[in-house]
């Protein structure tokens, strides 16, 4: 049997396993417990379905499970209520019941939308995450954040709804475009910056191996990222405190994504440029040094990610960041770095320093 690691997200009776390894899409026994009835609905998209749908269906058939398939258009620009209704339409047309699990087969957009459909269809049906991108395997598939975008803001409509199981088959990364692989590394680097300095140092030594898709290095990075995510989610499932730290770079990054039009910048690209902006602001507050900012920028550059944000104009950035989920009492709250490996949520950013960061980091 090929090497597989299993982690657990410990949430009492809602705890669930994360299986990480090669060849997992063909292992029916991993899915069996989460598929008690003989029917599932698989949600995928036009890019991933031709690659992996048949393999998953074949695996399910081997344990007597038939599947309804729902194929969505591919892209962040489709993560909206219109596309969500395509899922509901199919579930209703096929008379899917409360015991019919939804399986998300795809990247973060498919996972977020399938999870939100599962949370709301018949007021809650089981769901399973089978993430096929690095970004989804290390971040969005774990922790139960589900939702859709609104024209005025990213992920503003959603629910906390945990999966029954996460199955991260590293073989699916073989078909991932280089640009998408790099985008996933932004979220991997984030874990090192916010809470795991030894992992950050490991990444600095192994980033080239990850870009070259070294299977041992990838599996290690995915497992270490998921372990970090699981620990944070266990401590703060609904983001009332520590979980907000997972949003390092995201306040700036989401503004870039929505300001440029969904789909023009990949989520991980926005996070990378946004993290450099957060590091710049942290330096202006006197928390980290210029050499730390250079180190962060250098790692993102080596990961082939953008480190300069698009120039939307300071007013546009401030307006978009004012629509962020972390805004509290009308104040934009940023995740910033007290030091490498230690992040804090900060709601008292001096407007002048913030404008200096926007001026310095945009082109």
N, C-alpha and C positions, 0 to 999 in steps of 0.2 A: 504493500500500500504506500502510495506517495505520501510524503511528509505533510501533515496537516496540524495546524494549531487551533485550539478552541479556547476562546475567552468567554467570560460571562459578564453581562451587564446586570448587576445585582440590584433588582428593584422589588424584592419580596416576591409575592406570588406572580408578579409580571416580569420576573427575570427571564432573560433569554440568552441563547448562545450566539457567538460570532465564530463561524468556522472559516479559517483562512488557509488556502493551499491550492495545489494544482490538481486539475481533474475532478473538481467537486461537482460540476454540473451533471456528471453521470452517476453520482452516488445517491441512489434513491433512498437509502436508509437515513440519510441526513434530513430528508424532507418528510419522511413518513409520519413522524410524530405530529408535525405541524399541519398535516393534511388528513384529518380524521375521516372526512367523507370522500366520496368518489368523484368529486368535481371541483375544479378550481377555475379562476379567471386569471389569465396572464396578460398583464399590460406591458407593452413594449413600444418601440418606435420604428420608423421606417429604416433606420440605419442598423439597429441592433437585431431586430427580428430576423432578417435574412441570415444573419450569422449564427444565432444561438437558439432561436425559438424551437426548431425541429429537434435539436439535441435535448432540450428541456422537456419537450412534449414526450419524446421517446422514453426518457427517464421516468416520467410520471406514469406513462402507460405500463411500464414494467411492474408497477404496484397497483395497477387497475384504476388509475385516475385519469379521467377525461378532462380536457381543458377547453374553455372558451377563450379565444384570443382577441385582444383589443390592441390595434396598432395606431399609435398617435404620430402626428408629424414631429419631426426632430428639431429641437432648438429652444433656447430660453425664451424666444419671442412667442412661443406657443404655450408657455406656462401660465395659462389664464382660464377664466371661467368658461369660455367657449369650448376649449379643449377638455376641460373637466367634464362638461356635459356629454362629450362623446363617450366617456367612461360610464357615466350614469345611464346613458341611452342603451349601451350594450348590456349592462347588468340587468336592466329592466326588461329588455327585449328577450334575453335568455333566462329570465325569471330566476336570477341568482338569489340564493337565500342567505339568511344570517349565518349559516354554517359554511358558506362558500368562501374560502380564503382568496384574497387577491394577491397575486405574485407580481412584484415589480421587477422586470428584467430590463435593466438599462442603467443610465447614469443618474445624476442627481435630480434632473427635471422629472424623469419618469418616476423615480422613487418618491419625491416630494408630492407629486400629483396623485400617485396610486395610494400613498399613505393617507392623504387628505380625503380621497374618495372612500377609502376603507373606514376612516373615522366617522364619516357622515352618512354613508349608504346604510339604510335601515338602522341608523344611529350607532353603527359600529359593527364591522365584520373583521375577522382575523386577516392579518397580512404578513407577507414574507418579503424580505429584501434580498434580491440577487443583483448586487451592484456590478456593473461591467466597466466602469471607468475608475482610474486611481482616485480621483476626487471623491467619488461616491463610496469607494471601499474604505477610505481613511476617515471620512467625515460624515457626509450627509445620510448614509444608510444607518448610522448608529445614533441612537439617542431620541428618536421619536419626533423630531421636528418635521412637520408636514405642511404643505401649503401651496398657494399660487401667488403670482404677482398681480399687482393692480397698476394701471397706467401711471398712477401717482407715486408708487413705491413698491420696492421689491419685498416679497414674502410678507406682505402686510395682512394677508388673510390666510388663516391656517389653524392648526390644532396640534397640541402635544399628543401623540398617539404612537405607542411603542409597537414595533413588529414582534412576531412570535419567534423570529429567527433571521439571522443575517448569514448569507452564504457568499463568501468572497472568493470566487474562483480566479486565481491569478492568471490562468491561461487566457482569460478574456482580454487581458491587457496586451496580448500579442497583436490584436487588430486595432488597438487604440492609436490614432494619429499622434505624432511626436508633440504637436502643439497641445493636445489634450493631456498627454502624459505630463508635460511640463506644468500645465495648469494644476494638476493634482498635487504636484510637489509643493505648491504654495501653501496648501493646507498642512502638508507634512512638516514643512519648515516652521509653521506657526506653533506646533506643539513644543518644539524645542525652545522657541523664543519665550513662550508664556510660562512654561513650568518644568522643562526638562533639559537643562543645560548640557548634561552628558550626551543626550540625543542630538542636540544642535552640533556638538563637536563631532559626533559620529557622521552626521550629514555632511559637514564640511570635508570630511575625509572620503566620503563614499558617494557624493553627488554624481560623479561621472559614471559610476557603476549603475546607479539608478536610471540615468538617462540612456545607458546602453542596455537597459532591461535585464540586468543580471538577476536571475530568479531568486537567488538566496538573499541578496540585498533588498529586493522588492518585498519579499515576504517578511523580512525583519522589519522594514520601515512601516509596512501596513499593520503588522501586529503591535509594534510599539506605539503607533499613532492611535490604534483602536483601544489599547490599554489606557492611554492617557484620556481619551474621550470617555471611556467607560467610567473611569474614576471620577471625572468631573460630573457626569450625568447622575451617577449614584449619589453624589453629595448634594446636587442641586438640579433635580429633574426639570423644573419649570422655570429656570433662569431667573431666580429671585436674587442670586448672589454670584457665586463663583462661576457658574456656567457662562455668564456674560463675557468672561475672559476669552472664551473660544472665538469671540468676534474681533480679535486683533486684526486691524487693517480693514475690517468689514464696513465701518461707518463711511470711510473715504471710498472704499471699493464699491459698495452698493451705489453710491452717488455717481461714480464713474459709469457703472453698468447702465443705470437708468438714464443718466445724462447723455450717454452716447447712443442710447436705443438698445433695448434688450437684444442680446445675441451678437453685437458688434465687438464687445470685449467679453472673453470667457470669464466666468466667475473667478477662477484662480488667477487670471491676469489682473483683474481688478483688485483682488486681495494682495497680490504682490506689490503693485504700485501703492496701494493703500497702506500697506505695512511700512513701506519706506517713508511715507508721509507721517505715519504714527511715530516712527523712530525719530524723524526730524523734529516733531513737536515735543517728544520726550527729551531730546537734547536741549531744545530751547527752554524747557522747564528746569534744566540743570540736573536731570536724573541720570542720563547716560552721556558718554563722551563722543566726540567726533569719530574716534576710532571704532566705537561700537556701531555707529550708523554706517560707516564705510564697510564694516564687516558684514552687516545685514545686506546692504546693497550688493556687495560682492557675491554673496551666496545666491541671491536671486538672479543676478546676471549669469552666474555659472549654470543655474538651472534653466537658462534661456527664457527668463520671464521679464516683462517690462518693469523698469524701476523709475520711469518718469510718467507722470499722470497727464492725461489730455487737459488742455487749458479750456475749461468750461466757463472760466470767469469766477472770481471769488463769490459773487452774489449767488450765482447758480449753485455752486457747491454748498453754500450755507443754507440755501433754500431746500435743496435735496436732502442734506443731512438733517435738517429739521423735521423730515418725515421718517426718520429712522425709528425702528422699534424701541431702541434704548433711550429715546428722549424721555426725560422725566422732569416734571415741573417746568416744562418749556425749555429746559437746558439740554443741549446736545452732550451726550455722555460718550467719551472715547475710551477705548482700551489702549493704554499706553504702557511703556516699559520703565519700571523702576531700575531694573538692571537686566542684562541678558539672562533669560530663564525665570524672570519674575515680572508678571504683568499686574496692572491695577486698573480698575474702572475709575475714570476721572471726569467729573462734571463741572469743573470750574476753569475750563480752558480760557485764558485771557484772549479776547477777540483779536487783539493786535498780534499776539503770537501766532494765533491760528491763521491770520491773513499772511503773516510772514512765511509760514509753512506752505500755504497754497501758492504763494509767489515763487518760492524756492523750488518746489517739486513738480510744477506743471510746465508744459511747453506748448 
